[in-house]
Every structure is written in structure tokens, then in C-alpha cells.
Amino acid sequence: MIKPLADRVLVEPKEAETKTAGGLYIPDTAKEKPQQGTVLAAGPGKKDEPMEVKVGDVVLYGKYSGTEITVDGKNYLIMKQSDILATL
């Protein structure tokens, strides 16, 4: 498993919507990048900045936040805690 360092977190992004509220299917080229995900792992934080998120938190983050990685065919994001906008 991946263990983030310092103030970084590992997030599993929520799947993009495939259908609109009206029932229309959205093609892959028109899907929006998800901005919500679940924290799978969190680093220990920094001396002057403790971690505010924990494993299992559902978080909102900026559209272009973090670095995308693929491990065993699954997509994840590694981002700094400061890239997280809110927890749900």
C-alpha cells in the first residue's frame, strides 16, 4: 500500500457521473473530472501543521489538484492537505 509523507494524502476519486438527472448518457469526452473522493491514507503532518483529515473522510478538492497515479489498475490522487477544500 502507498504511505504518503509529511502533509500529503492519498485520495480515491469518486467515479464521474455517466448519466444526467434527465436520464441522458454522458460520453467519455464530455465527462467532468471528479472533485470529490475518499481519503485512503494520510501522512503524519508537519511540526507546525497537524493533519486535519483522516482515513475514511470524504473530501472536496480543486479540479486540477494533486498528482494522478495508477497502482494495480486503479487510479488515485496524491495531494497536499492544503489542496483539500472541505470535508463532507
MOZIUR-V331215 format. One record per pair of residues at least 12 apart in sequence whose ideal C-beta (glycine too) atoms are under 10 Angstrom apart, sorted by sequence separation. I is the first residue (numbers start at 1). J is the second residue. D is the distance in Angstrom with one decimal. If there is no record, write none. Layout:
i->I j->J d->D
i->I j->J d->D
This chain:
i->16 j->28 d->8.7
i->39 j->51 d->9.8
i->42 j->54 d->6.2
i->65 j->77 d->7.3
i->66 j->78 d->5.9
i->67 j->79 d->7.2
i->18 j->31 d->7.5
i->41 j->54 d->10.0
i->42 j->55 d->6.1
i->66 j->79 d->3.2
i->67 j->80 d->10.0
i->16 j->30 d->9.9
i->17 j->31 d->7.1
i->39 j->53 d->5.4
i->41 j->55 d->6.3
i->42 j->56 d->9.9
i->65 j->79 d->5.1
i->66 j->80 d->8.1
i->16 j->31 d->4.3
i->17 j->32 d->7.6
i->39 j->54 d->6.8
i->40 j->55 d->6.6
i->42 j->57 d->8.6
i->65 j->80 d->8.4
i->15 j->31 d->9.6
i->16 j->32 d->6.4
i->39 j->55 d->5.6
i->40 j->56 d->8.6
i->61 j->77 d->7.6
i->16 j->33 d->7.2
i->17 j->34 d->8.5
i->38 j->55 d->8.8
i->39 j->56 d->6.5
i->62 j->79 d->8.8
i->65 j->82 d->9.4
i->66 j->83 d->6.0
i->16 j->34 d->5.3
i->38 j->56 d->6.9
i->39 j->57 d->4.6
i->61 j->79 d->6.3
i->65 j->83 d->3.9
i->66 j->84 d->9.3
i->15 j->34 d->6.9
i->38 j->57 d->7.3
i->39 j->58 d->7.9
i->64 j->83 d->9.4
i->65 j->84 d->7.8
i->13 j->33 d->8.1
i->14 j->34 d->4.8
i->37 j->57 d->9.6
i->38 j->58 d->5.5
i->39 j->59 d->6.0
i->59 j->79 d->9.3
i->65 j->85 d->8.5
i->13 j->34 d->4.6
i->14 j->35 d->8.4
i->15 j->36 d->9.9
i->37 j->58 d->7.3
i->38 j->59 d->7.6
i->62 j->83 d->6.1
i->13 j->35 d->8.4
i->14 j->36 d->4.6
i->15 j->37 d->9.9
i->36 j->58 d->6.7
i->37 j->59 d->6.2
i->59 j->81 d->9.6
i->61 j->83 d->5.5
i->62 j->84 d->8.7
i->11 j->34 d->10.0
i->13 j->36 d->7.4
i->14 j->37 d->5.5
i->36 j->59 d->7.2
i->37 j->60 d->8.6
i->61 j->84 d->5.2
i->62 j->85 d->6.5
i->13 j->37 d->4.3
i->14 j->38 d->7.6
i->35 j->59 d->9.4
i->36 j->60 d->5.6
i->37 j->61 d->7.1
i->59 j->83 d->9.4
i->60 j->84 d->7.2
i->61 j->85 d->5.9
i->11 j->36 d->9.2
i->12 j->37 d->5.5
i->13 j->38 d->8.6
i->35 j->60 d->5.9
i->36 j->61 d->7.8
i->59 j->84 d->4.9
i->60 j->85 d->4.8
i->61 j->86 d->8.7
i->11 j->37 d->4.1
i->12 j->38 d->5.1
i->34 j->60 d->10.0
i->35 j->61 d->6.0
i->59 j->85 d->7.7
i->60 j->86 d->4.7
i->10 j->37 d->9.6
i->11 j->38 d->6.8
i->12 j->39 d->8.2
i->34 j->61 d->9.3
i->35 j->62 d->7.1
i->57 j->84 d->8.8
i->59 j->86 d->6.9
i->60 j->87 d->7.7
i->9 j->37 d->9.6
i->10 j->38 d->9.7
i->11 j->39 d->5.8
i->12 j->40 d->5.4
i->35 j->63 d->5.7
i->53 j->81 d->6.3
i->58 j->86 d->9.6
i->59 j->87 d->5.3
i->60 j->88 d->6.8
i->10 j->39 d->7.1
i->11 j->40 d->6.8
i->12 j->41 d->9.9
i->34 j->63 d->9.0
i->35 j->64 d->9.7
i->37 j->66 d->9.2
i->52 j->81 d->6.6
i->58 j->87 d->6.7
i->59 j->88 d->7.2
i->9 j->39 d->5.3
i->10 j->40 d->4.7
i->11 j->41 d->9.0
i->33 j->63 d->5.7
i->35 j->65 d->8.3
i->51 j->81 d->6.3
i->57 j->87 d->5.0
i->58 j->88 d->4.4
i->9 j->40 d->8.2
i->10 j->41 d->4.2
i->11 j->42 d->9.6
i->32 j->63 d->8.1
i->33 j->64 d->8.0
i->49 j->80 d->10.0
i->50 j->81 d->9.5
i->53 j->84 d->6.2
i->57 j->88 d->8.0
i->9 j->41 d->6.9
i->10 j->42 d->7.5
i->49 j->81 d->7.4
i->52 j->84 d->8.3
i->8 j->41 d->9.0
i->9 j->42 d->4.7
i->10 j->43 d->8.9
i->49 j->82 d->8.4
i->54 j->87 d->9.3
i->8 j->42 d->7.9
i->9 j->43 d->7.0
i->53 j->87 d->6.3
i->4 j->39 d->9.7
i->7 j->42 d->8.7
i->8 j->43 d->5.0
i->33 j->68 d->9.8
i->41 j->76 d->9.4
i->43 j->78 d->9.7
i->46 j->81 d->9.0
i->52 j->87 d->8.1
i->4 j->40 d->9.3
i->7 j->43 d->5.9
i->40 j->76 d->7.2
i->45 j->81 d->7.6
i->4 j->41 d->5.6
i->6 j->43 d->5.1
i->7 j->44 d->8.5
i->8 j->45 d->9.7
i->40 j->77 d->9.9
i->41 j->78 d->9.3
i->43 j->80 d->9.4
i->2 j->40 d->7.9
i->3 j->41 d->6.1
i->4 j->42 d->6.3
i->5 j->43 d->5.1
i->6 j->44 d->7.3
i->7 j->45 d->5.6
i->43 j->81 d->8.2
i->1 j->40 d->8.2
i->2 j->41 d->6.2
i->3 j->42 d->9.4
i->4 j->43 d->4.2
i->5 j->44 d->8.0
i->6 j->45 d->7.2
i->7 j->46 d->5.3
i->37 j->76 d->8.7
i->42 j->81 d->7.9
i->1 j->41 d->6.9
i->3 j->43 d->7.6
i->4 j->44 d->9.0
i->6 j->46 d->5.9
i->37 j->77 d->6.7
i->3 j->44 d->9.7
i->6 j->47 d->10.0
i->7 j->49 d->6.0
i->9 j->51 d->7.9
i->11 j->53 d->9.3
i->37 j->79 d->9.5
i->39 j->81 d->9.9
i->6 j->49 d->9.1
i->7 j->50 d->9.0
i->8 j->51 d->9.7
i->34 j->77 d->9.5
i->7 j->51 d->6.8
i->9 j->53 d->6.0
i->14 j->58 d->8.3
i->6 j->51 d->9.6
i->7 j->52 d->9.7
i->9 j->54 d->9.3
i->10 j->55 d->9.1
i->39 j->84 d->8.5
i->7 j->53 d->9.9
i->9 j->55 d->9.0
i->11 j->57 d->9.4
i->4 j->51 d->9.8
i->11 j->58 d->9.7
i->37 j->84 d->9.6
i->9 j->57 d->8.8
i->11 j->59 d->6.6
i->13 j->61 d->8.8
i->39 j->87 d->8.7
i->9 j->59 d->7.9
i->11 j->61 d->7.0
i->35 j->85 d->8.3
i->36 j->86 d->9.7
i->38 j->88 d->9.9
i->9 j->61 d->9.4
i->36 j->88 d->7.5
i->13 j->66 d->9.0
i->11 j->65 d->9.0
i->11 j->66 d->6.8
i->13 j->68 d->8.7
i->10 j->66 d->9.4
i->9 j->66 d->8.7
i->8 j->66 d->9.0
i->8 j->67 d->9.4
i->10 j->69 d->8.7
i->15 j->75 d->9.9
i->10 j->71 d->9.6
i->12 j->74 d->7.5
i->13 j->75 d->6.6
i->12 j->75 d->8.0
i->13 j->76 d->7.6
i->12 j->76 d->5.8
i->13 j->77 d->5.9
i->11 j->76 d->6.7
i->12 j->77 d->7.9
i->10 j->76 d->5.7
i->11 j->77 d->4.5
i->2 j->69 d->7.9
i->10 j->77 d->7.5
i->11 j->78 d->7.7
i->9 j->77 d->8.6
i->10 j->78 d->5.7
i->11 j->79 d->6.4
i->2 j->71 d->6.6
i->9 j->78 d->7.3
i->10 j->79 d->8.6
i->1 j->71 d->8.8
i->8 j->78 d->5.7
i->9 j->79 d->6.2
i->8 j->79 d->6.7
i->9 j->80 d->7.8
i->7 j->79 d->9.7
i->8 j->80 d->5.7
i->9 j->81 d->6.1
i->11 j->83 d->9.4
i->5 j->78 d->9.6
i->7 j->80 d->5.6
i->8 j->81 d->7.3
i->11 j->84 d->8.3
i->2 j->76 d->7.2
i->4 j->78 d->6.2
i->6 j->80 d->8.3
i->7 j->81 d->4.6
i->9 j->83 d->8.6
i->4 j->79 d->9.1
i->6 j->81 d->9.0
i->7 j->82 d->7.3
i->8 j->83 d->9.3
i->9 j->84 d->7.1
i->2 j->78 d->7.6
i->4 j->80 d->9.5
i->7 j->83 d->9.9
i->4 j->81 d->9.6
